């Protein structure tokens, strides 16, 4: 199983770290500074996840989950994740994030812009269309009739498969899309944003929108 580094200790980061630990993954979690500053957060909200300096967490990981506030991405160092598989769970939503010039090009999805900046990484978009409380509360075991579907989008099919397996292990069904461009369907205003859908419903929603 891949080793996971979660970058971000706000709302979504600890929830994702806890879910991954509970699914059996080795997980580290990092914020922008000294890991001692997030030790209590990790112990309470993500027990089993190891707080580390970001560079050390990513160096030892196979997959880095990018769960930082999107307004901080402009100062994020691309070298930190060079050569890594990066899971982008950020989402650009101006009513919440304010206007961010980097993401104001509406001809591209936010993860396409992230990939352009993280040119030496492989970026996969997923889980951005759920709120952090939904990430925590709506996980279900495989086969549950209440199991929610989420999308996994990327340009590299093998990377999509790796990330989809992680998402399925932590408690969601997945619908795989074959490009980051298609991941625009997960963003605010898209057909699945904030919607609680089963796999067949999710597939119908994204296919109808793409048609």
Secondary structure, DSSP 8 states (H G I E B T S, - for coil): ---EEEE--SSHHHHHHHHHHHTT--EEEE-SS-GGGGHHHHHHHSTT-EE--HHHHHHT-SEEEE-S-GGGGGG--GGGGTTSEEEE-----HHHH---GGG--TTS-HHHHHHHHSTTSEEEEESTTS-HHHHHHS---TT-TT--EEEEEES-HHHHHHHHHHHHHHT-EEEEES-TGGGGGGSTTSTTTT----HHHHHHHHHHHH-
